Amino acid sequence: MSTPPIGHNAAIAALRDVFGDRLSTSDAVREQHGRGEDYFPLAPPDAVAFALTTEEVSAAHRICAEFGLPIVPFGTGTSLEGHVSAVEGGLSIDLSRMNEVLEVNGEDSDCRVQAGVTRKQLNEYLRDTGLFFPIDPGADASLGGMAATGASGTNAVRYGTMSENVLGLTVVMHDGEIVETGGRARKSSAGYDLTRLFVGSEGTLCTITEVRLKLYGIPESIASAVCQFSSLEAAVDTVTLTMQSGVPVARIELLDDTQMDACIRYSDLEDFEVRPTLFFEFHGSPAGTAEQAETVQDIAAELGGSAFRWTQSQEERNKLWQARHDVYYACMALRPGCRAWSTDVCVPISRLAECLIETRRDVDETGLVAPIVGHVGDGNFHCGIVIDPDDPEEMATAQAFNKRLVARALAMGGTCTGEHGVGQGKIDSVEAERGEAVDVMRALKLALDPANRMNPGKVIRL
């Protein structure tokens, strides 16, 4: 790895005055912060600062402004579209040590946390309060990172995305100014909604240091169910009819036969067959969850679903959902030594079956290894393309496939990304989807970050 081009000895000295031995320029640490769980080339920062407070982040921003260094916020590094790669070098600000739960307001069901708190850590902290935070993107991501990418995941069909569940933020602007947005009130008409502007901004407008979140009561009963189908179309039709029937499911996850094969082998799901499969979860009272499961069972049976099983056993539920959360690693296990390119589109649920079937046909025609998995209750799905990044022909095939997938979703009234965000990988797709609105995004970016130092090379071109 090349030596950092920080002739910037003065910048390093100034940053070290703030962070001491929590500032690193070692190759190993820089490399660790040069890529997330994605297929993009490694792009390490020139230095990494491990922050403990908002004030330290502010000081780092001021120093970077003085010396013209780019800033790349870093949480747990689980992003999938090249969000944390330092494509222009600069300083990576690692927020993982800012991991304190600052307050919990049980009567109002909200909390305030530092950006480095992870979703699992928060729910462990809340365990004895009767409350929980439901947004579950699979990885144990940091809540600051989840806010920055507009994450959602398996529970979004019932509880919404980060956008609906962030009440307020503390952020540091490019020049070090500390700004608080939102508040504890559940609604407000007081000026521009800066909270929604910064949620999903992917570090290109600010660094998020604190997040205020909605919380929910832990359901009295949680039940999970699994059902397998002879065809992808029958599985998706079951999802559509379930949603149209008003069943208040908490999660509906689809795994196609290729993905199910990978999970059976990786997660020891030997009781299942290699067939398109739906995983369900129901929240409510014991009688309510039983009624929901029985309703879905009837719907699935009408469409040829078989091997329908449901359980309220926590041990069985945990095994099932752990297998779902491990699909990324199950995909990579299909081709050891390769990387996974996880695509992400979302379409209106009425077009989901058509989009999925066309996508599966496209995969088969390309010869790519690309299992399909989706949060299909809200029309969102992914193809986990397992690729050799060092094979130019295979990369070209994957890129052409992804371009067709996005075009297909857009033609059906969908979006190029339901939850992964834009990062580096979908800048062209955003331009195709949003058209002239990208000019407005560009104007906002330049107004809030005129020197383009906040996570440059992501979301939009300047």
C-alpha positions in Angstrom: 0.0 0.0 0.0 1.3 3.4 -0.9 2.3 6.0 1.7 -0.5 8.4 2.5 -0.1 11.6 0.4 -0.8 13.8 3.5 2.1 16.2 3.0 -0.2 17.0 5.4 2.2 16.5 8.3 0.7 19.6 9.8 -2.8 18.1 9.4 -1.7 14.9 11.0 -0.1 16.8 13.8 -3.2 18.8 14.4 -5.4 15.7 14.3 -3.1 13.9 16.7 -3.4 16.8 19.2 -7.2 16.0 19.3 -7.1 12.1 19.1 -3.7 11.1 20.5 -3.1 7.4 19.9 -6.7 7.1 18.5 -5.4 8.5 15.2 -3.9 5.8 13.0 -2.0 5.9 9.8 -1.0 2.2 9.8 -1.6 0.3 6.6 -3.7 -2.4 8.4 -6.1 0.1 9.9 -6.4 2.2 6.8 -7.1 -1.0 4.7 -9.8 -2.0 7.2 -11.5 1.3 6.6 -11.1 1.3 2.8 -14.1 -0.9 1.9 -17.4 -2.2 3.2 -18.9 -5.6 2.4 -19.0 -4.9 -1.3 -17.3 -5.7 -4.5 -15.6 -2.3 -5.0 -11.8 -2.0 -5.2 -10.0 -1.1 -1.9 -9.7 2.6 -1.4 -8.1 3.3 1.9 -8.1 6.7 3.6 -4.9 8.6 4.5 -5.7 8.3 8.2 -8.3 7.0 10.6 -9.6 8.8 13.7 -11.5 7.0 16.4 -13.9 9.6 17.8 -15.5 9.5 21.3 -17.6 12.6 21.3 -19.5 15.0 19.0 -17.0 17.7 20.0 -14.1 15.6 18.7 -15.8 15.0 15.4 -16.4 18.7 15.2 -12.7 19.4 15.8 -11.7 16.9 13.1 -14.1 18.6 10.6 -12.5 22.0 11.4 -9.0 20.6 10.9 -10.0 18.9 7.6 -11.6 22.1 6.4 -8.4 24.0 7.1 -6.2 21.5 5.3 -8.7 20.5 2.5 -9.0 16.9 3.5 -12.0 14.8 2.5 -14.0 13.2 5.3 -15.5 9.7 5.2 -17.7 8.7 8.2 -17.4 5.0 9.2 -19.7 2.9 11.4 -19.3 -0.8 11.3 -18.4 -1.1 7.6 -21.3 -3.3 6.6 -22.5 -1.1 3.7 -22.9 -2.7 0.2 -22.5 0.1 -2.3 -19.0 1.4 -1.6 -20.2 4.0 0.9 -17.1 4.0 3.1 -14.3 3.7 0.5 -12.1 6.8 0.6 -12.0 7.3 -3.2 -10.2 10.6 -2.8 -8.2 9.7 0.3 -8.6 11.9 3.4 -9.7 11.2 6.9 -12.0 8.3 7.9 -13.8 9.2 11.1 -14.6 5.9 12.9 -17.7 6.3 15.1 -17.8 2.8 16.5 -16.4 3.9 19.9 -19.2 6.4 20.3 -21.4 3.6 21.6 -23.4 4.9 24.6 -27.1 4.9 25.0 -27.6 8.4 26.2 -31.3 8.3 27.3 -34.4 6.2 27.2 -37.8 7.7 27.7 -40.0 4.8 28.4 -43.3 6.7 28.8 -42.8 8.3 25.4 -41.2 5.3 23.7 -38.1 7.1 22.4 -34.4 7.1 23.0 -31.2 8.9 22.1 -28.0 7.1 21.3 -24.6 7.9 20.0 -24.0 7.0 16.4 -21.8 3.9 17.1 -24.5 2.0 19.1 -25.5 -1.0 17.1 -29.1 -2.3 16.7 -28.3 -5.4 18.7 -26.6 -3.4 21.5 -29.6 -1.1 21.8 -32.1 -4.0 22.0 -30.0 -5.7 24.6 -30.0 -2.5 26.6 -33.8 -2.2 26.3 -34.5 -5.8 27.1 -35.9 -5.2 30.6 -37.9 -2.1 29.6 -40.5 -3.8 27.5 -39.4 -1.8 24.5 -37.4 -2.6 21.4 -36.2 -1.0 18.2 -37.5 -3.0 15.2 -35.4 -2.0 12.2 -33.3 -5.0 11.2 -31.2 -4.8 8.1 -29.6 -8.2 8.8 -26.1 -7.0 9.7 -25.5 -5.7 13.2 -25.0 -2.2 11.8 -24.5 1.0 13.7 -27.6 3.1 14.2 -25.7 6.2 12.8 -24.8 4.2 9.7 -28.4 2.9 9.4 -29.6 6.5 9.5 -27.0 7.7 7.0 -28.0 5.0 4.4 -31.8 5.1 5.1 -31.7 1.4 6.1 -34.7 -0.8 6.6 -34.7 -4.6 6.3 -36.9 -7.5 7.3 -39.3 -5.6 9.7 -40.0 -2.7 7.4 -43.3 -4.1 6.1 -44.8 -3.4 9.5 -42.6 -0.8 11.3 -41.3 1.2 8.3 -37.7 2.3 7.5 -35.2 4.4 9.3 -36.8 7.5 7.7 -40.0 6.9 9.6 -38.3 6.0 12.8 -35.7 8.7 13.3 -37.1 11.6 15.4 -34.0 13.7 15.4 -30.3 13.9 14.8 -27.1 15.6 16.0 -24.9 16.2 13.0 -21.6 17.9 12.3 -21.4 20.0 9.2 -18.4 20.2 6.8 -16.9 23.2 8.8 -17.4 21.7 12.2 -20.7 23.4 13.1 -22.8 21.1 15.4 -26.5 21.1 14.4 -29.4 19.4 16.2 -32.5 18.5 14.1 -36.0 17.2 15.1 -36.9 16.5 18.7 -39.0 14.3 20.9 -42.3 15.5 19.6 -43.9 13.0 17.2 -44.7 15.7 14.6 -43.6 19.2 13.8 -44.2 21.8 11.2 -41.4 24.0 12.3 -39.4 24.8 9.1 -37.6 22.5 6.7 -37.4 18.9 7.7 -33.6 18.6 8.1 -33.9 15.2 9.8 -35.3 13.7 6.6 -32.7 15.5 4.5 -29.9 14.0 6.5 -31.4 10.5 6.8 -30.2 8.7 3.7 -27.6 11.4 2.8 -24.8 8.8 3.1 -22.3 11.0 4.8 -22.3 13.5 1.8 -23.8 16.4 3.7 -22.7 15.8 7.3 -21.4 13.3 9.9 -24.2 11.9 12.1 -23.0 11.6 15.8 -26.3 11.1 17.7 -29.7 9.6 16.7 -33.1 10.0 18.5 -35.3 7.0 17.7 -38.9 5.8 18.1 -39.2 2.6 20.2 -42.0 0.0 20.3 -43.5 -2.3 22.8 -42.2 -5.9 22.7 -45.0 -8.0 21.3 -46.8 -10.2 23.7 -46.4 -13.1 21.3 -44.1 -13.6 18.2 -44.7 -16.5 15.8 -42.8 -17.5 12.8 -43.8 -19.6 9.8 -42.3 -21.2 6.7 -43.9 -22.4 3.6 -42.4 -23.8 0.4 -43.7 -23.6 -3.2 -43.3 -25.3 -6.5 -42.8 -22.0 -8.4 -41.5 -18.5 -7.7 -44.8 -17.1 -9.1 -46.9 -19.0 -6.6 -44.8 -17.7 -3.7 -45.0 -14.1 -4.8 -48.8 -14.4 -5.4 -49.1 -15.6 -1.8 -47.3 -12.5 -0.7 -49.5 -10.2 -2.8 -52.8 -11.8 -1.5 -51.5 -11.7 2.1 -50.9 -8.0 1.9 -54.1 -7.3 0.1 -56.0 -9.2 2.7 -54.7 -6.9 5.4 -52.9 -9.5 7.5 -50.6 -7.4 9.7 -47.4 -9.4 9.1 -44.2 -8.2 10.7 -41.9 -9.9 8.1 -42.3 -11.7 4.8 -39.0 -12.9 3.3 -38.7 -14.7 0.0 -35.8 -17.0 -0.9 -35.7 -18.5 -4.4 -34.6 -22.1 -4.9 -30.9 -21.1 -5.5 -30.9 -19.1 -2.3 -32.6 -21.8 -0.4 -30.1 -24.3 -1.6 -27.3 -22.1 -0.3 -29.0 -21.6 3.1 -29.7 -25.3 3.5 -26.0 -26.0 3.1 -24.6 -23.1 5.0 -27.1 -23.0 7.9 -27.9 -26.7 8.2 -31.6 -26.4 7.3 -31.8 -30.0 6.4 -35.5 -30.2 7.1 -36.3 -28.1 4.0 -36.3 -28.8 0.3 -34.6 -26.8 -2.5 -37.7 -24.8 -3.5 -38.9 -21.2 -3.4 -39.6 -20.5 0.2 -41.4 -17.8 2.3 -40.4 -16.9 5.8 -43.1 -15.1 7.9 -43.2 -13.5 11.3 -46.3 -12.4 13.2 -46.5 -10.0 16.2 -49.4 -9.6 18.6 -51.3 -11.5 21.2 -51.1 -15.3 21.3 -54.5 -15.6 19.8 -53.7 -12.8 17.3 -50.5 -14.4 16.0 -52.2 -17.8 15.7 -55.0 -16.3 13.7 -52.6 -14.5 11.4 -50.6 -17.7 10.8 -53.8 -19.7 10.1 -55.0 -17.0 7.6 -51.7 -17.1 5.7 -51.7 -20.9 5.8 -55.1 -20.9 4.0 -53.9 -18.3 1.4 -50.7 -20.4 0.8 -52.6 -23.6 0.5 -54.9 -22.1 -2.2 -51.8 -21.3 -4.2 -50.1 -24.7 -3.8 -48.0 -23.9 -0.8 -46.8 -27.0 1.1 -44.9 -27.9 4.3 -46.4 -24.9 6.1 -45.0 -24.8 9.6 -45.4 -22.2 12.3 -44.0 -21.9 15.7 -43.9 -19.6 18.7 -40.7 -21.3 20.1 -37.9 -18.7 20.4 -35.2 -21.3 19.7 -36.8 -22.3 16.4 -37.5 -18.7 15.4 -33.9 -17.7 16.1 -32.6 -20.5 14.0 -34.9 -19.6 11.1 -34.0 -15.9 11.2 -30.3 -16.4 11.7 -30.4 -18.4 8.5 -32.1 -15.5 6.8 -29.6 -13.0 8.1 -26.7 -15.2 6.9 -27.8 -15.3 3.3 -24.9 -13.0 2.3 -22.4 -15.5 3.7 -24.3 -18.4 2.3 -24.1 -16.9 -1.1 -20.3 -16.4 -0.9 -20.0 -20.0 0.3 -21.3 -21.1 -3.1 -18.0 -19.8 -4.7 -15.2 -19.6 -2.0 -12.8 -16.9 -2.7 -15.2 -14.7 -4.6 -17.1 -11.6 -3.5 -20.9 -10.9 -3.4 -22.5 -8.0 -5.3 -25.8 -7.6 -3.6 -28.2 -5.7 -5.9 -31.2 -3.9 -4.5 -34.4 -2.8 -6.3 -38.0 -2.2 -5.1 -41.2 -2.2 -7.2 -44.9 -1.8 -6.4 -46.1 -5.0 -5.0 -48.6 -5.5 -7.9 -45.5 -5.7 -10.3 -43.4 -7.9 -8.0 -44.2 -11.3 -9.5 -43.5 -10.0 -13.0 -40.2 -8.3 -12.0 -39.0 -11.3 -10.1 -39.8 -13.9 -12.8 -38.2 -11.7 -15.5 -35.1 -11.3 -13.3 -34.8 -15.0 -12.5 -35.0 -15.7 -16.3 -32.3 -13.0 -16.9 -30.0 -14.6 -14.3 -30.4 -18.1 -15.9 -29.6 -16.7 -19.3 -26.4 -15.0 -18.2 -25.1 -18.0 -16.3 -24.3 -15.9 -13.3 -24.5 -17.4 -9.8 -27.1 -15.0 -8.4 -29.6 -16.2 -5.7 -32.6 -14.0 -5.1 -33.8 -13.0 -1.6 -36.3 -10.2 -0.8 -38.3 -8.3 1.8 -41.2 -8.9 -0.5 -43.9 -7.6 1.7 -42.9 -4.1 0.5 -41.7 -5.1 -3.0 -38.0 -5.0 -2.2 -35.6 -7.7 -3.4 -31.9 -8.5 -4.0 -29.8 -10.7 -6.2 -26.6 -11.8 -4.6 -24.3 -12.0 -7.6 -21.3 -14.1 -6.5 -18.4 -12.9 -8.7 -14.7 -13.0 -9.3 -13.7 -9.2 -9.3 -10.5 -10.2 -11.1 -12.4 -11.7 -14.1 -13.2 -8.7 -16.5 -15.6 -10.7 -18.6 -17.6 -11.9 -15.6 -17.6 -8.4 -14.1 -18.9 -7.0 -17.4 -21.7 -9.6 -17.5 -22.7 -8.7 -13.9 -22.7 -5.0 -14.6 -24.9 -5.5 -17.7 -27.3 -7.6 -15.7 -27.5 -5.1 -12.9 -28.2 -2.3 -15.4 -31.0 -4.4 -16.9 -32.4 -5.1 -13.4 -32.5 -1.4 -12.5 -34.1 -0.5 -15.9 -36.7 -3.2 -15.4 -37.6 -1.9 -11.9 -37.8 1.7 -13.1 -40.0 0.7 -16.0 -42.4 -0.9 -13.5 -42.7 2.3 -11.4 -40.0 1.1 -8.9 -36.7 2.5 -7.6 -33.0 1.6 -8.2 -32.5 1.1 -4.4 -35.0 0.3 -1.7 -32.6 0.3 1.2 -28.9 -0.2 0.3 -28.5 3.4 -0.8 -26.6 4.9 -3.7 -22.9 5.0 -2.7 -20.6 4.7 -5.7 -22.6 1.9 -7.4 -25.8 3.6 -8.4 -25.0 7.2 -9.3 -26.0 6.5 -12.9 -29.2 4.8 -11.7 -30.2 7.8 -9.6 -29.7 10.1 -12.5 -32.0 7.8 -14.6 -34.6 7.6 -11.9 -34.7 11.2 -10.6 -34.0 13.2 -13.8 -34.0 16.9 -13.2 -34.4 16.4 -9.4 -30.7 15.5 -9.4 -30.0 19.1 -10.1 -31.8 20.0 -6.9 -29.8 17.4 -5.0 -26.6 18.9 -6.5 -27.6 22.4 -5.4 -28.2 21.2 -1.8 -24.9 19.3 -1.8 -23.0 22.4 -2.9 -24.8 24.7 -0.5 -24.0 22.5 2.5 -20.6 21.2 1.4 -19.2 23.8 -1.1 -15.8 22.2 -1.3 -17.2 18.7 -1.8 -15.2 17.2 1.1 -18.0 15.2 2.7 -17.7 11.6 1.4 -16.9 12.7 -2.2 -17.6 10.4 -5.1 -20.9 9.1 -3.6 -24.6 9.6 -4.5 -24.3 12.4 -7.1 -21.8 13.7 -9.6 -20.8 17.3 -9.3 
